[in-house]
Amino acid sequence: MRKIKLFCSLIFMGAFFTFAQNNHYKGTDYGKGSYVSVSLKAAGGGLDYKLYSSELKEKGSQSTDLGYGLDLSYSYFFDKHWGISSGLGISRYASVGKLKGGITDDKFFALGTLIDDDYEGRPKEFELRTRISNLEEKQTVFFFEIPVMATYQTRFGDAEKWGLYGGLGVKLLLPVNAKFKIKNGHESQLNVSGKYDGVPTDMGSPSNPAVSKHGYGTITDPNSTLNWNDKAKLKMGIAGTADVGFLVMLDESTDLTIGGYLDYGFSNLKKNGDENLFTAPTVYHSGSGTKIGQDIHYNGMLNSYLTGKIKPIAFGVKIGVRFKL
């Protein structure tokens, strides 16, 4: 669906350029020269990815949240119509990932083999396991953006008080602040259990009694006590960018710009691909009692192998002011 939107937008841009090129510009040298623009933008879209957990035997759901940004650009027009532009921008992208999960014996994340040094007075190996239900994670990323675009403009009317503009190009995306945050909620649960060699039952699993001494059992609303909020690890990327809109003359050297834009990521921003959703500590329990989930690290969806390719997509409106130098 999003690729179709991109294709339609490019067709619209091509039609716009063809139409505008056939219109005669009646001004003198207004179009030629240098311009500086400042624009605010509001967008839909966000981070686009697929989420799947083989442990939970389910596909997670992914949705996007409101984005916004600020652009500062410099444009140079070689004649009254055609030019190039570049600049610097900052944009916020946001998305939400959800895993329904379930607190059942057969759905768990295996965190590796540890040693229990307080198992009836002797060391014993065990596999640490976690289970999660109704996990909802919000991800927010701020990018510095460096665009390079071919631009076009034309003006209409006897006084040429208004016109059209458009641009097409690419931009470099540099993630400067990427975070994830787990939503608190009493419908979410975390279970921690230990499967020991030679022991038929999975200690602390949903079908077995809790073992408070070892930190095995189930808690509700785990983020309220474990604070699963951290940085998301992303790499820089490349996106295609296009915009189109109206020019409204405010005075001889100033225009109001009102339009829309589309950014579509070409490269994969995913930096880590092999991390589990959870990582076990070196020692989970000390023998004096461990809180359920204590020191188990939650890595985040974007940092784990549960998430596939990550691409940014944004489409929205821009409003700004353009000054002729």
N, C-alpha and C positions, 0 to 999 in steps of 0.2 A: 504494500500500500504506500509506504513512504517513498519507494523507488518510483512509483507511478507519479506521486506528487512532484518529485524532483524533475522527471521527464517532462511533465506538463509545464512546469515553471520555466524550463529551458526553452521549450517551444514558444511560450508566451514572450520570453525575452527576445527571441529571434524575430518574432512577428512585430514586436514593438520597435526594434532597431530598423527593420525594413520600412515600417510606416513612417518613422521619424525621419529617415534619410530622404524621403521623398517630399518633405516639407521644407519650404524655403525660409531661411532665417533672415529676418528683416532688419536686424540691428546693425550696429556698426562693428565695434570690436569687443562688445560686452562679453561674448563667450570665451574668447582667447585669453590665456593667462593663468595665474595661480590662484587657488582657493584654499581656504582652511574651513573645515566643518567640524561641528560638535553635535553629536546625536545621542539621544536616549532611545533604548529599545526594550520592548517587552515581548516575550516569546513563549510559545508552547514547545513541545519536543522535550529534549533532555538526553540522557544517556540510554542508548539502545543496546540491549544485550539479551541473551537467552540464559535461563537459569534451570539447571536440572540436577537432581540429587539421586544417584543410584542407590544410596543407603536408604533414603526415604521412599524410593520407588515412585517419584513424582516429578512433574515439571512445575517449577515455580512460576509465579506470575510477576510481571514487570509493568510498571506504569510510570508516567512522567509527571513532573510538577512544573510550576511556573518558573520561568527564567527571566533574566533581565540583564542589561549591560549598558556600557557607555563607550562610544567610539570617538576618537580624535583622528581626523584624516587630513592629508594634504593631497590636492589634485592639481594637475597641470594639463590644460587643454591646448593642443597644438594649433587648433583652429576653433571655429565657433561650435563645433560638434564633438570632436573626438579628443580623448585624453587618457591619462593614466592616473592612478591614485594609490596611495599607501598610507600607513599610519600605525596607530596602536589602539587597541581596545581591551576591555576587560568584560567578561561575560560569566554569568552564573548558570550552570546547568544542574538540574535536580531530577532524581528518579527514586522510585520506591520498589524494592524487591520483597516478595512474600513467599514463604514456604509454609504450607499447612502442617506438614509433618505428622507426628502422632506419638503419644507415650505408650508404645506397645513393645513387647519383647523383641519382635523381629525387625524393628526399624531403629538402627543405632549407627553412630559414627565410632569406628574403632580408632583409638588414639595411641595404639602401640602397647608394647609390653613393658611393665614396670616391676619393681621388686617391693613387696610388702615386708618390711622388717619387723612387723609386730603381729604376724599371723600366728597366734597361739605360741608366741615365744620363739619362732624360727622364721627365717626369710622364706618367702614363697612368691613365685612369679604369678602375675595376673595381667589380663588385658583390661585397660581402662576404657569404658564406653560412655558415650553421652547420647541422649535423646532430646529432641526439641519439638515443641508444637506451637503453631501460630506465631511463627517468627516473622516480624515485619521490620525491615531495615531501610532507612532513608539515607540516600547518598547525595551529597552536594559537592560540586567542583567549580572552582573559579579558574578560568583560563585567561592568560595574557594572549592576545591575538595580534598577529602581524599580517595584514592582507596586502595583496598585490592584485589590482583589478584594471581591466580596460573599461573605460567609462564613456558614456554618450549623453548629450543633452541637446535639447531644442526648445525654442520658445515660440509663442503664438500670440495673435492679436496685434492690432495696430500699435499699441503701446508696449507690447511684449511683456505684460505684467505677470504672465504665468507660463509655465512650460513643463516639460517632462524630462526625467533623467533615468538612467539605468546603468548597471555595472555587472560585470561577470569576471570571475577570477578564482584565486585560491588564497587560503590563509594558513599560517602556521599557528598551531595551538600549543601553548605551553602551560601545563597544569601547575598552579602556584599554591593552591589550597584545596585539597581533596579529603573529605571526611565521610565517615558513616556513623549513624546513630541508630540504636535500637529503640523502637517505640515501647514504652512501658504499657503494661496491660495485664489484668488479672486473668485473661483468657490464655496467656502464654505460660508454658511450663518447661522446666528442664529436669531431666532425670540423669543421674550419674550412677553407674554400677561397675562392678568388678567381676570378671570371669576368671576364676582360678583353675590352674591345672589340677585335674583329679577331683574337682568339686562339680557335681552334676548341675547345680543351680547357678544362675547368674546373680550374685549377691547384690541386693538393692535394686534389681530390675523391677519394672512395674508389677509383675506377678509375684514378687517376693517381698518380704519385710524389709523396711529400711534398716541400714546399719550405720547408726549415727557416729560410732567410734571411727569409722573409716570414711565418713562423708558420702555414703551411698544412700540414695533415696530421691525424692521428687520435691521440687520447690515451685511455687507459683510466682509469676512476674519476676523472672530472674534478673532482668536488667536493673531493677530497682536496688538490688544489693550488689550485683557484680559489675555494673557500669561498663557495658560492652560498647564503648564509643572510642574510635581511634581514627588513624589516618588511612585513607585509601591510596594504594600505590599505582600510579598511572604514568605512562610515558607520553612524550610529546607526539602530536599527530598533525595530519594534513587534512584540510576540509575544502570542498568546493563552496563558493559563495556567490550569491546573486542578489541584486536588489533593483527595485523599480519604484518610481513615485512621481510626485508633483513638485514643481518649483513655484513658489509664490513670492514675487518681488516685494520686499519691504522698503527698500530704497535703491539707489543706483549701484550700491556695492554689497547689498545684503539680501539673501533669499531665505525664506522659510522652506524647509524640506519636509514632506510628509509622504511616507511610502511603506512598503513592506520588504521583507528580506527572507532569504532561505540559506541556511548553512547545512551541508551534508558531509559527514566524515568519510574520508576515503581510506584511512589507515586505522589499524587496530590499536587502541590505547592500552590494552591489557599488558601489565608488566610482569605479574607473577601468574603461573599457571598450574603449579603443582602443590600448593598448600591446601591442607584440609581446612574445613570450616572451623574446627577446634584443634588446639595443640595442647598436649599434656605437659604438665610441669615435670621437673626432674624427680621430685618427690611429691606425691599427692597427699598422703596423710602421714602424720607424725606419731600416731598412737595416743595422743592426748585429745583427740577429737578434731575433726576437720569439717568446716562448713561445706555444704553441698555446692560444688562448682568452684571452690576456692582455688585460685591460681591456675585454673584452666583458662587458656587464652582463646578468645574469640577473634578470628582473623578477619572476618568481614567477607561478604559475598564477592565483592569486586577483586579481592585478593586471593580467592580460593579457586579451585578447579571446577566448582559448581557453575561458575559463570563463563560463558563463551566469549566471543569477540565483543569488544566494547567500542561503540561508535557514537559520536555526538551528532545530534540532529536538532536544529532549531529553525522555527519559522514564526514570524511575527511582524510587528509594526515598528517603524522608526519615525521619530520626529526630531528635527534639529534645526540648526541655523548655519548657513554657509556665508562666509565673508570672502569677497574678492580682494586680493592683495594689490 
